[in-house]
């Protein structure tokens, strides 16, 4: 949360790296960490570019290659 706040103060971008082939959307987990979800949403609403990149890991011989597949939509849960 400290880093999210600092990025919001200075301007910048937050990039989440997702390596789940079944991922369709990125959403902070409000149930397990409501304060982080709140701070991230506030940063987004203040103009911070929040993105989530879907990555595709592949093992080729004894090498691990991680390729960019696409950006996922970023959504914030509606909480009261």
Number of C-alpha atoms within 10 A of each C-alpha: 12 9 9 19 14 12 16 22 12 9 14 14 16 18 11 15 15 17 16 11 11 7 10 12 14 19 14 17 13 15 10 9 10 13 13 16 19 17 16 21 18 15 23 18 12 12 12 20 15 18 18 18 19 23 18 15 15 11 9 8 6 6 8 10 11 12 12 13 13 11 18 18 13 15 13 15 13 6 8 3
